[in-house]
Amino acid sequence: MIKQCLLMFVFLVAISGNTAWSAAIGVEQAVKNVKKQYSGKVLKAEKIKSKGPKVFKVKLLLPGGRVKNVFVDGATGQVFEP
């Protein structure tokens, strides 16, 4: 019984760890997601240092010369504005 519980525990830990890593995106994917929604040139992209969830800040130069900052959720890849 103890052996079965231990195996189940190891299995659950392995599954939860894999899910967390597969859901996370990097800065390159964040930039790709932004380019799908906005036209313009990416000036800068970086991970924001915070104690909360991973978020990327992407600075764009839009047509017409306006600069715009958008953000990307590091877990889902969703692009959002402040």
Biopython code that builds the backbone (N, CA, C, O; Angstrom):
import numpy as np
from Bio.PDB.StructureBuilder import StructureBuilder

atoms = [
    (1, "MET", "N", (0.819, -1.199, 0.000)),
    (1, "MET", "CA", (0.000, 0.000, 0.000)),
    (1, "MET", "C", (0.865, 1.265, 0.000)),
    (1, "MET", "O", (0.586, 2.214, -0.734)),
    (2, "ILE", "N", (1.902, 1.272, 0.818)),
    (2, "ILE", "CA", (2.781, 2.442, 0.878)),
    (2, "ILE", "C", (3.488, 2.637, -0.463)),
    (2, "ILE", "O", (3.654, 3.764, -0.928)),
    (3, "LYS", "N", (3.901, 1.529, -1.077)),
    (3, "LYS", "CA", (4.584, 1.606, -2.365)),
    (3, "LYS", "C", (3.655, 2.204, -3.429)),
    (3, "LYS", "O", (4.095, 3.010, -4.248)),
    (4, "GLN", "N", (2.387, 1.820, -3.422)),
    (4, "GLN", "CA", (1.422, 2.353, -4.387)),
    (4, "GLN", "C", (1.203, 3.843, -4.161)),
    (4, "GLN", "O", (1.121, 4.608, -5.122)),
    (5, "CYS", "N", (1.108, 4.259, -2.916)),
    (5, "CYS", "CA", (0.930, 5.685, -2.603)),
    (5, "CYS", "C", (2.140, 6.492, -3.055)),
    (5, "CYS", "O", (2.002, 7.586, -3.604)),
    (6, "LEU", "N", (3.322, 5.943, -2.820)),
    (6, "LEU", "CA", (4.545, 6.623, -3.229)),
    (6, "LEU", "C", (4.615, 6.751, -4.746)),
    (6, "LEU", "O", (4.991, 7.804, -5.262)),
    (7, "LEU", "N", (4.260, 5.699, -5.459)),
    (7, "LEU", "CA", (4.250, 5.758, -6.924)),
    (7, "LEU", "C", (3.235, 6.774, -7.435)),
    (7, "LEU", "O", (3.512, 7.500, -8.390)),
    (8, "MET", "N", (2.072, 6.832, -6.813)),
    (8, "MET", "CA", (1.049, 7.803, -7.208)),
    (8, "MET", "C", (1.549, 9.219, -6.966)),
    (8, "MET", "O", (1.332, 10.100, -7.798)),
    (9, "PHE", "N", (2.218, 9.454, -5.835)),
    (9, "PHE", "CA", (2.755, 10.767, -5.512)),
    (9, "PHE", "C", (3.786, 11.202, -6.555)),
    (9, "PHE", "O", (3.738, 12.329, -7.047)),
    (10, "VAL", "N", (4.711, 10.312, -6.887)),
    (10, "VAL", "CA", (5.737, 10.619, -7.883)),
    (10, "VAL", "C", (5.090, 10.916, -9.236)),
    (10, "VAL", "O", (5.496, 11.853, -9.924)),
    (11, "PHE", "N", (4.108, 10.139, -9.612)),
    (11, "PHE", "CA", (3.390, 10.358, -10.872)),
    (11, "PHE", "C", (2.728, 11.731, -10.900)),
    (11, "PHE", "O", (2.839, 12.448, -11.895)),
    (12, "LEU", "N", (2.044, 12.105, -9.828)),
    (12, "LEU", "CA", (1.362, 13.402, -9.775)),
    (12, "LEU", "C", (2.344, 14.569, -9.807)),
    (12, "LEU", "O", (2.082, 15.584, -10.453)),
    (13, "VAL", "N", (3.447, 14.431, -9.129)),
    (13, "VAL", "CA", (4.473, 15.476, -9.159)),
    (13, "VAL", "C", (5.035, 15.626, -10.569)),
    (13, "VAL", "O", (5.237, 16.743, -11.046)),
    (14, "ALA", "N", (5.284, 14.510, -11.229)),
    (14, "ALA", "CA", (5.822, 14.551, -12.593)),
    (14, "ALA", "C", (4.840, 15.218, -13.546)),
    (14, "ALA", "O", (5.243, 16.017, -14.391)),
    (15, "ILE", "N", (3.574, 14.902, -13.421)),
    (15, "ILE", "CA", (2.557, 15.500, -14.299)),
    (15, "ILE", "C", (2.448, 16.992, -14.056)),
    (15, "ILE", "O", (2.439, 17.768, -15.011)),
    (16, "SER", "N", (2.366, 17.411, -12.815)),
    (16, "SER", "CA", (2.205, 18.836, -12.524)),
    (16, "SER", "C", (3.424, 19.623, -12.963)),
    (16, "SER", "O", (3.279, 20.751, -13.435)),
    (17, "GLY", "N", (4.608, 19.077, -12.826)),
    (17, "GLY", "CA", (5.818, 19.760, -13.273)),
    (17, "GLY", "C", (5.853, 19.932, -14.775)),
    (17, "GLY", "O", (6.223, 21.000, -15.263)),
    (18, "ASN", "N", (5.479, 18.911, -15.516)),
    (18, "ASN", "CA", (5.469, 18.994, -16.978)),
    (18, "ASN", "C", (4.445, 19.987, -17.477)),
    (18, "ASN", "O", (4.704, 20.704, -18.444)),
    (19, "THR", "N", (3.300, 20.045, -16.849)),
    (19, "THR", "CA", (2.260, 20.981, -17.257)),
    (19, "THR", "C", (2.722, 22.414, -17.096)),
    (19, "THR", "O", (2.488, 23.244, -17.975)),
    (20, "ALA", "N", (3.372, 22.713, -15.992)),
    (20, "ALA", "CA", (3.833, 24.077, -15.744)),
    (20, "ALA", "C", (4.868, 24.504, -16.778)),
    (20, "ALA", "O", (4.819, 25.630, -17.272)),
    (21, "TRP", "N", (5.799, 23.622, -17.107)),
    (21, "TRP", "CA", (6.825, 23.987, -18.064)),
    (21, "TRP", "C", (6.284, 24.119, -19.480)),
    (21, "TRP", "O", (6.725, 24.991, -20.228)),
    (22, "SER", "N", (5.346, 23.279, -19.854)),
    (22, "SER", "CA", (4.839, 23.326, -21.225)),
    (22, "SER", "C", (3.956, 24.547, -21.466)),
    (22, "SER", "O", (3.823, 24.998, -22.604)),
    (23, "ALA", "N", (3.351, 25.085, -20.409)),
    (23, "ALA", "CA", (2.469, 26.227, -20.570)),
    (23, "ALA", "C", (3.237, 27.541, -20.659)),
    (23, "ALA", "O", (2.717, 28.525, -21.185)),
    (24, "ALA", "N", (4.470, 27.571, -20.150)),
    (24, "ALA", "CA", (5.239, 28.807, -20.139)),
    (24, "ALA", "C", (5.788, 29.113, -21.532)),
    (24, "ALA", "O", (6.130, 28.211, -22.297)),
    (25, "ILE", "N", (5.862, 30.419, -21.840)),
    (25, "ILE", "CA", (6.437, 30.850, -23.113)),
    (25, "ILE", "C", (7.682, 31.678, -22.833)),
    (25, "ILE", "O", (7.891, 32.150, -21.716)),
    (26, "GLY", "N", (8.497, 31.846, -23.855)),
    (26, "GLY", "CA", (9.689, 32.670, -23.749)),
    (26, "GLY", "C", (9.485, 34.009, -24.439)),
    (26, "GLY", "O", (8.418, 34.286, -24.988)),
    (27, "VAL", "N", (10.514, 34.825, -24.403)),
    (27, "VAL", "CA", (10.413, 36.167, -24.979)),
    (27, "VAL", "C", (10.199, 36.108, -26.495)),
    (27, "VAL", "O", (9.515, 36.964, -27.056)),
    (28, "GLU", "N", (10.776, 35.109, -27.155)),
    (28, "GLU", "CA", (10.602, 35.006, -28.610)),
    (28, "GLU", "C", (9.138, 34.764, -28.974)),
    (28, "GLU", "O", (8.606, 35.378, -29.899)),
    (29, "GLN", "N", (8.498, 33.862, -28.235)),
    (29, "GLN", "CA", (7.079, 33.583, -28.495)),
    (29, "GLN", "C", (6.218, 34.783, -28.138)),
    (29, "GLN", "O", (5.219, 35.046, -28.806)),
    (30, "ALA", "N", (6.591, 35.514, -27.093)),
    (30, "ALA", "CA", (5.853, 36.722, -26.714)),
    (30, "ALA", "C", (5.879, 37.735, -27.852)),
    (30, "ALA", "O", (4.856, 38.345, -28.166)),
    (31, "VAL", "N", (7.040, 37.915, -28.469)),
    (31, "VAL", "CA", (7.170, 38.848, -29.598)),
    (31, "VAL", "C", (6.319, 38.376, -30.777)),
    (31, "VAL", "O", (5.655, 39.188, -31.421)),
    (32, "LYS", "N", (6.331, 37.079, -31.064)),
    (32, "LYS", "CA", (5.506, 36.548, -32.164)),
    (32, "LYS", "C", (4.027, 36.816, -31.910)),
    (32, "LYS", "O", (3.298, 37.186, -32.831)),
    (33, "ASN", "N", (3.580, 36.633, -30.675)),
    (33, "ASN", "CA", (2.174, 36.864, -30.351)),
    (33, "ASN", "C", (1.803, 38.331, -30.535)),
    (33, "ASN", "O", (0.708, 38.641, -31.004)),
    (34, "VAL", "N", (2.705, 39.230, -30.171)),
    (34, "VAL", "CA", (2.450, 40.667, -30.336)),
    (34, "VAL", "C", (2.385, 41.016, -31.818)),
    (34, "VAL", "O", (1.510, 41.776, -32.233)),
    (35, "LYS", "N", (3.299, 40.473, -32.620)),
    (35, "LYS", "CA", (3.329, 40.774, -34.056)),
    (35, "LYS", "C", (2.062, 40.304, -34.769)),
    (35, "LYS", "O", (1.683, 40.869, -35.795)),
    (36, "LYS", "N", (1.400, 39.267, -34.230)),
    (36, "LYS", "CA", (0.136, 38.807, -34.815)),
    (36, "LYS", "C", (-0.973, 39.833, -34.634)),
    (36, "LYS", "O", (-1.905, 39.885, -35.437)),
    (37, "GLN", "N", (-0.884, 40.644, -33.595)),
    (37, "GLN", "CA", (-1.960, 41.584, -33.270)),
    (37, "GLN", "C", (-1.663, 43.028, -33.641)),
    (37, "GLN", "O", (-2.586, 43.826, -33.808)),
    (38, "TYR", "N", (-0.387, 43.374, -33.771)),
    (38, "TYR", "CA", (-0.014, 44.770, -34.032)),
    (38, "TYR", "C", (0.943, 44.835, -35.210)),
    (38, "TYR", "O", (1.816, 43.982, -35.370)),
    (39, "SER", "N", (0.763, 45.874, -36.038)),
    (39, "SER", "CA", (1.752, 46.131, -37.080)),
    (39, "SER", "C", (2.747, 47.134, -36.503)),
    (39, "SER", "O", (2.412, 47.905, -35.603)),
    (40, "GLY", "N", (3.931, 47.119, -37.008)),
    (40, "GLY", "CA", (4.961, 48.021, -36.503)),
    (40, "GLY", "C", (6.219, 47.251, -36.187)),
    (40, "GLY", "O", (6.306, 46.043, -36.408)),
    (41, "LYS", "N", (7.189, 47.970, -35.668)),
    (41, "LYS", "CA", (8.499, 47.399, -35.383)),
    (41, "LYS", "C", (8.657, 47.193, -33.876)),
    (41, "LYS", "O", (8.325, 48.075, -33.083)),
    (42, "VAL", "N", (9.160, 46.035, -33.495)),
    (42, "VAL", "CA", (9.440, 45.773, -32.079)),
    (42, "VAL", "C", (10.761, 46.441, -31.733)),
    (42, "VAL", "O", (11.800, 46.133, -32.317)),
    (43, "LEU", "N", (10.708, 47.360, -30.776)),
    (43, "LEU", "CA", (11.907, 48.067, -30.347)),
    (43, "LEU", "C", (12.636, 47.343, -29.220)),
    (43, "LEU", "O", (13.865, 47.323, -29.163)),
    (44, "LYS", "N", (11.849, 46.750, -28.324)),
    (44, "LYS", "CA", (12.446, 46.096, -27.162)),
    (44, "LYS", "C", (11.450, 45.095, -26.597)),
    (44, "LYS", "O", (10.242, 45.329, -26.613)),
    (45, "ALA", "N", (11.962, 43.983, -26.099)),
    (45, "ALA", "CA", (11.123, 42.981, -25.439)),
    (45, "ALA", "C", (11.907, 42.426, -24.259)),
    (45, "ALA", "O", (13.068, 42.040, -24.396)),
    (46, "GLU", "N", (11.262, 42.389, -23.106)),
    (46, "GLU", "CA", (11.947, 41.906, -21.913)),
    (46, "GLU", "C", (10.965, 41.328, -20.910)),
    (46, "GLU", "O", (9.780, 41.661, -20.902)),
    (47, "LYS", "N", (11.491, 40.456, -20.067)),
    (47, "LYS", "CA", (10.697, 39.908, -18.976)),
    (47, "LYS", "C", (10.683, 40.938, -17.855)),
    (47, "LYS", "O", (11.724, 41.479, -17.483)),
    (48, "ILE", "N", (9.513, 41.199, -17.328)),
    (48, "ILE", "CA", (9.386, 42.147, -16.226)),
    (48, "ILE", "C", (9.745, 41.432, -14.935)),
    (48, "ILE", "O", (9.265, 40.329, -14.674)),
    (49, "LYS", "N", (10.582, 42.056, -14.137)),
    (49, "LYS", "CA", (10.961, 41.479, -12.851)),
    (49, "LYS", "C", (9.859, 41.774, -11.842)),
    (49, "LYS", "O", (9.594, 42.926, -11.501)),
    (50, "SER", "N", (9.225, 40.701, -11.375)),
    (50, "SER", "CA", (8.173, 40.852, -10.379)),
    (50, "SER", "C", (8.080, 39.590, -9.544)),
    (50, "SER", "O", (8.623, 38.547, -9.907)),
    (51, "LYS", "N", (7.396, 39.696, -8.437)),
    (51, "LYS", "CA", (7.188, 38.542, -7.567)),
    (51, "LYS", "C", (5.976, 37.732, -8.014)),
    (51, "LYS", "O", (5.767, 36.615, -7.542)),
    (52, "GLY", "N", (5.181, 38.285, -8.915)),
    (52, "GLY", "CA", (3.975, 37.617, -9.397)),
    (52, "GLY", "C", (4.260, 36.733, -10.590)),
    (52, "GLY", "O", (5.386, 36.270, -10.775)),
    (53, "PRO", "N", (3.244, 36.499, -11.397)),
    (53, "PRO", "CA", (3.413, 35.650, -12.583)),
    (53, "PRO", "C", (4.344, 36.298, -13.603)),
    (53, "PRO", "O", (4.537, 37.513, -13.606)),
    (54, "LYS", "N", (4.920, 35.456, -14.474)),
    (54, "LYS", "CA", (5.836, 35.944, -15.503)),
    (54, "LYS", "C", (5.069, 36.769, -16.523)),
    (54, "LYS", "O", (4.041, 36.340, -17.046)),
    (55, "VAL", "N", (5.593, 37.977, -16.800)),
    (55, "VAL", "CA", (4.985, 38.885, -17.780)),
    (55, "VAL", "C", (6.111, 39.498, -18.607)),
    (55, "VAL", "O", (7.168, 39.850, -18.084)),
    (56, "PHE", "N", (5.858, 39.616, -19.909)),
    (56, "PHE", "CA", (6.807, 40.265, -20.806)),
    (56, "PHE", "C", (6.269, 41.629, -21.215)),
    (56, "PHE", "O", (5.068, 41.795, -21.424)),
    (57, "LYS", "N", (7.169, 42.604, -21.327)),
    (57, "LYS", "CA", (6.826, 43.936, -21.828)),
    (57, "LYS", "C", (7.449, 44.056, -23.215)),
    (57, "LYS", "O", (8.638, 43.799, -23.402)),
    (58, "VAL", "N", (6.624, 44.451, -24.184)),
    (58, "VAL", "CA", (7.094, 44.608, -25.560)),
    (58, "VAL", "C", (6.814, 46.041, -25.994)),
    (58, "VAL", "O", (5.673, 46.501, -25.962)),
    (59, "LYS", "N", (7.875, 46.742, -26.401)),
    (59, "LYS", "CA", (7.767, 48.132, -26.857)),
    (59, "LYS", "C", (7.738, 48.141, -28.375)),
    (59, "LYS", "O", (8.625, 47.591, -29.028)),
    (60, "LEU", "N", (6.703, 48.776, -28.933)),
    (60, "LEU", "CA", (6.501, 48.812, -30.385)),
    (60, "LEU", "C", (6.607, 50.226, -30.924)),
    (60, "LEU", "O", (6.242, 51.187, -30.247)),
    (61, "LEU", "N", (7.111, 50.351, -32.149)),
    (61, "LEU", "CA", (7.036, 51.590, -32.902)),
    (61, "LEU", "C", (5.959, 51.379, -33.954)),
    (61, "LEU", "O", (6.156, 50.638, -34.917)),
    (62, "LEU", "N", (4.827, 52.031, -33.766)),
    (62, "LEU", "CA", (3.685, 51.859, -34.661)),
    (62, "LEU", "C", (3.831, 52.725, -35.904)),
    (62, "LEU", "O", (4.570, 53.709, -35.897)),
    (63, "PRO", "N", (3.120, 52.355, -36.979)),
    (63, "PRO", "CA", (3.100, 53.228, -38.156)),
    (63, "PRO", "C", (2.617, 54.626, -37.735)),
    (63, "PRO", "O", (1.659, 54.752, -36.972)),
    (64, "GLY", "N", (3.267, 55.640, -38.224)),
    (64, "GLY", "CA", (2.930, 57.000, -37.822)),
    (64, "GLY", "C", (3.858, 57.521, -36.735)),
    (64, "GLY", "O", (3.775, 58.689, -36.355)),
    (65, "GLY", "N", (4.745, 56.661, -36.229)),
    (65, "GLY", "CA", (5.756, 57.109, -35.284)),
    (65, "GLY", "C", (5.409, 57.006, -33.810)),
    (65, "GLY", "O", (6.229, 57.362, -32.964)),
    (66, "ARG", "N", (4.220, 56.530, -33.480)),
    (66, "ARG", "CA", (3.831, 56.421, -32.068)),
    (66, "ARG", "C", (4.459, 55.188, -31.425)),
    (66, "ARG", "O", (4.541, 54.128, -32.044)),
    (67, "VAL", "N", (4.899, 55.337, -30.182)),
    (67, "VAL", "CA", (5.468, 54.215, -29.427)),
    (67, "VAL", "C", (4.390, 53.686, -28.484)),
    (67, "VAL", "O", (3.687, 54.452, -27.826)),
    (68, "LYS", "N", (4.277, 52.361, -28.435)),
    (68, "LYS", "CA", (3.249, 51.731, -27.609)),
    (68, "LYS", "C", (3.860, 50.563, -26.854)),
    (68, "LYS", "O", (4.627, 49.782, -27.418)),
    (69, "ASN", "N", (3.518, 50.444, -25.575)),
    (69, "ASN", "CA", (3.927, 49.301, -24.763)),
    (69, "ASN", "C", (2.747, 48.360, -24.595)),
    (69, "ASN", "O", (1.643, 48.778, -24.248)),
    (70, "VAL", "N", (2.998, 47.084, -24.846)),
    (70, "VAL", "CA", (1.995, 46.054, -24.595)),
    (70, "VAL", "C", (2.648, 44.976, -23.741)),
    (70, "VAL", "O", (3.871, 44.923, -23.618)),
    (71, "PHE", "N", (1.829, 44.130, -23.162)),
    (71, "PHE", "CA", (2.319, 43.109, -22.247)),
    (71, "PHE", "C", (1.814, 41.740, -22.681)),
    (71, "PHE", "O", (0.764, 41.625, -23.313)),
    (72, "VAL", "N", (2.573, 40.701, -22.336)),
    (72, "VAL", "CA", (2.219, 39.332, -22.693)),
    (72, "VAL", "C", (2.300, 38.474, -21.441)),
    (72, "VAL", "O", (3.309, 38.474, -20.736)),
    (73, "ASP", "N", (1.228, 37.747, -21.177)),
    (73, "ASP", "CA", (1.192, 36.814, -20.057)),
    (73, "ASP", "C", (2.144, 35.664, -20.366)),
    (73, "ASP", "O", (2.000, 35.001, -21.393)),
    (74, "GLY", "N", (3.107, 35.426, -19.494)),
    (74, "GLY", "CA", (4.122, 34.401, -19.726)),
    (74, "GLY", "C", (3.606, 32.977, -19.652)),
    (74, "GLY", "O", (4.251, 32.058, -20.156)),
    (75, "ALA", "N", (2.452, 32.783, -19.029)),
    (75, "ALA", "CA", (1.891, 31.432, -18.916)),
    (75, "ALA", "C", (0.979, 31.089, -20.088)),
    (75, "ALA", "O", (0.988, 29.962, -20.582)),
    (76, "THR", "N", (0.190, 32.072, -20.532)),
    (76, "THR", "CA", (-0.804, 31.795, -21.569)),
    (76, "THR", "C", (-0.434, 32.340, -22.945)),
    (76, "THR", "O", (-0.945, 31.857, -23.956)),
    (77, "GLY", "N", (0.441, 33.334, -22.997)),
    (77, "GLY", "CA", (0.790, 33.981, -24.254)),
    (77, "GLY", "C", (-0.188, 35.072, -24.672)),
    (77, "GLY", "O", (-0.068, 35.632, -25.761)),
    (78, "GLN", "N", (-1.150, 35.373, -23.812)),
    (78, "GLN", "CA", (-2.169, 36.383, -24.136)),
    (78, "GLN", "C", (-1.558, 37.776, -24.095)),
    (78, "GLN", "O", (-0.858, 38.125, -23.144)),
    (79, "VAL", "N", (-1.824, 38.578, -25.137)),
    (79, "VAL", "CA", (-1.349, 39.946, -25.237)),
    (79, "VAL", "C", (-2.390, 40.866, -24.616)),
    (79, "VAL", "O", (-3.588, 40.726, -24.866)),
    (80, "PHE", "N", (-1.913, 41.823, -23.792)),
    (80, "PHE", "CA", (-2.846, 42.770, -23.178)),
    (80, "PHE", "C", (-2.180, 44.131, -23.039)),
    (80, "PHE", "O", (-0.956, 44.251, -23.084)),
    (81, "GLU", "N", (-3.016, 45.154, -22.870)),
    (81, "GLU", "CA", (-2.534, 46.523, -22.693)),
    (81, "GLU", "C", (-2.750, 46.935, -21.239)),
    (81, "GLU", "O", (-3.622, 46.400, -20.554)),
    (82, "PRO", "N", (-1.939, 47.901, -20.774)),
    (82, "PRO", "CA", (-2.105, 48.344, -19.371)),
    (82, "PRO", "C", (-3.416, 49.069, -19.141)),
    (82, "PRO", "O", (-3.696, 49.497, -18.021)),
]
sb = StructureBuilder()
sb.init_structure("model")
sb.init_model(0)
sb.init_chain("A")
sb.init_seg("    ")
for serial, (resi, resn, name, xyz) in enumerate(atoms, 1):
    if name == "N":
        sb.init_residue(resn, " ", resi, " ")
    sb.init_atom(name, np.array(xyz, "f"), 0.0, 1.0, " ", f" {name:<3s}", serial, name[0])
structure = sb.get_structure()
